[in-house]
C-alpha cells in the first residue's frame, strides 16, 4: 500500500502545474526566510491583485501573517487610498488604485500598478 502511495506522489509531481509564486505548493515552498525584499503591505497588495476576492483568512495564510495583521494592513491601505473594498453578499472584493505613487522618496516616481505588474509578470 505504501509503495502505491509513493508512486502516486511521484506521478503527481511529474504532472503538477508550473510554479505559482502567489500560491506555493508543498513541493515548491522553501523554508521561510528571516527577511524579504518586500514588505507585508506589498505582499497583501500582490495577493489581492492576483485574487481580489480572497478572504482575510486566506490572505493571511498566503502572506504568512496573522489575520489581525492583515486587517491592520488592509485598513492602512484603505486609509492611504491604495485599496478599497466592496461588499458582495457575505464577502468583500478588493480593488487596488494602481495610480497611487509609492510612498518612499526613493521610489515615489513609480506607481503601485507598475510594481504589481512587474511582480505578477510571468516569464515564459
N, C-alpha and C positions, 0 to 999 in steps of 0.2 A: 504494500500500500504506500509506504514512504517513497519507494522508488518511482512509482507512478506520479506522485505529487511533485517530486523533484523534476521529472521530465516535463510535466505540465508547466512548471515555473520557467524552466529553460525555454520551452517552446513559446510561452507568452512573452518572454523577454526579447525573443527574436522578432516578434511581430508588434512590439509596443510602438506607439506613435513617437514622433520626434520629440526631443526635449522641449518642454514648455517652461520658460522662465517664470511665468506667473503662477503656475501650478506644478511645482516639482513633485515627482513620484519618489517612492522609497528608493528606487534604483538610481535616480539622479540626484537625490538630496545629499548634500555634503555636510560634514559636521558644521554646526553653527559657528560662524566666525565671531571673534570677540569685538569686531567693529566692522562697519561697512562704509562705503564711499557716500552713500545717500542716506538721508535722514528718514525716520519713520513717517514723517509727513509726506515725503516723496513716495515712499513705498505705498502709502494709503492712496495717493493720487494715481499711481501707476495701476494698482489693482482695480480701482474704480473706473479708470479709463478703459480697462480691458473688460470689466464686468460691472456695469453701472447699477445692477440690482442686487449686488451682494448684501447679505445680512451683516450686521455688525459682528456677529459671532464668526461668520466665515471670513470676514475681513481681518479680524484679529488673528485667526489661525494662519491666514496667508502671510500676514506681516510678521507674525511671531511675537505679538504683544498681547496684553490683556484687553478684554472688551472695554474696560474703563479707560484704558489708554487710547483706544480707537475713538471712543465717544469724545474724549477731550480733544483729540486731533481734528475730528470732523467738526466740532464746534469752533475751533480756532480757524479752520479753513473756511467755514461759513462766514465768520465774522470778518475775515480778510477779503471776502468777495471772490474767493477762488472756487468755491463749491456751493451748490445749492441742492436742496432735496425736495422731491415731490412725493406726496403720498399716493400710492397706487394700491387701493384695497388695504390690506394689513401690512404692506411692505413699503419701503422707501426706494425711490430710484434717484440716483445721484447724477448731477450734471456738473461738468467742470467748465469754468470760464477760462478757456485756453489763451485768452489775450492778456491775462494778468502777467506783469513782469515779475521775474524772480526777485526776491527781497534783498539779497546781499549786494552791496555795491559792486563787487567783482563780477556778478552775473546779471545785474539789473538790465543790461542790454538785451537779454534773452527773455522770451515768453515761455510760460508754462507749457503751452502746446508744442513748442519746439523740443523741449526736454522730454515730454511724454512720447512724442513721435520717434525721437531718437532711441529711447529705451524700448519701445514696443516694436520697433522695426525688426523684421526677421531677415537674417542674412541667409540667402539660399545655400 
